[in-house]
Amino acid sequence: MQTQGVRLNAGNKGFAELSVEEVTKMFRKAVKQAVANKQKKDLPVAKYSKKSGRTYLENADGSREYV
């Protein structure tokens, strides 16, 4: 399965045979890869601050722009 350049590999199992934990682990890995790909391309990444309850864009240089 391919989503925006991130390859998800279920190994020898079909996706229907995966446990919730396995799917969660694959999802988190895919999100980390997608964020890393955006950062490599100097694109901002949308994030959410639990502390302030606000959404922001984080640029490759680490600066934040609250939206």
C-alpha positions as CSV (number, residue, x, y, z in Angstrom):
1,M,0.0,0.0,0.0
2,Q,1.4,3.4,-1.0
3,T,0.3,6.7,0.5
4,Q,2.1,10.0,-0.4
5,G,5.5,8.4,-0.8
6,V,5.3,6.3,2.4
7,R,5.3,2.6,2.0
8,L,3.3,0.5,4.4
9,N,4.4,-3.1,4.7
10,A,2.2,-5.7,6.4
11,G,4.8,-8.4,5.8
12,N,3.2,-11.8,5.2
13,K,-0.1,-10.8,6.8
14,G,-3.0,-9.3,5.1
15,F,-4.1,-6.0,6.6
16,A,-7.3,-7.7,8.0
17,E,-5.0,-10.0,10.1
18,L,-3.1,-7.2,11.8
19,S,-3.7,-6.4,15.5
20,V,-4.6,-2.9,16.6
21,E,-1.1,-2.5,18.0
22,E,0.5,-3.4,14.7
23,V,-1.7,-1.0,12.8
24,T,-1.0,1.8,15.3
25,K,2.8,1.1,15.1
26,M,2.7,1.2,11.2
27,F,0.6,4.4,11.3
28,R,3.0,6.2,13.6
29,K,5.9,5.2,11.5
30,A,4.2,6.4,8.4
31,V,3.5,9.8,10.0
32,K,7.1,10.2,11.1
33,Q,8.3,9.4,7.6
34,A,5.9,11.9,6.1
35,V,7.0,14.6,8.5
36,A,10.7,13.8,7.7
37,N,10.0,14.0,4.0
38,K,8.4,17.4,4.3
39,Q,11.3,18.7,6.4
40,K,13.8,17.4,3.8
41,K,11.9,19.5,1.2
42,D,11.9,22.6,3.5
43,L,8.1,22.5,3.7
44,P,6.3,23.5,6.9
45,V,4.6,20.7,9.0
46,A,1.3,21.3,10.7
47,K,1.4,20.4,14.4
48,Y,-0.8,20.8,17.5
49,S,0.3,22.0,20.9
50,K,-1.4,20.1,23.7
51,K,-0.1,22.7,26.2
52,S,-1.6,25.8,24.5
53,G,-4.4,24.0,22.5
54,R,-3.3,25.8,19.3
55,T,-2.3,24.6,15.8
56,Y,0.9,25.9,14.2
57,L,3.1,25.4,11.2
58,E,6.7,24.4,12.1
59,N,9.3,25.3,9.5
60,A,12.4,23.3,8.7
61,D,14.5,25.8,10.7
62,G,12.3,25.1,13.8
63,S,10.4,28.4,13.8
64,R,6.7,28.3,14.4
65,E,3.8,30.2,12.9
66,Y,0.6,29.9,14.8
67,V,-2.6,29.6,12.7
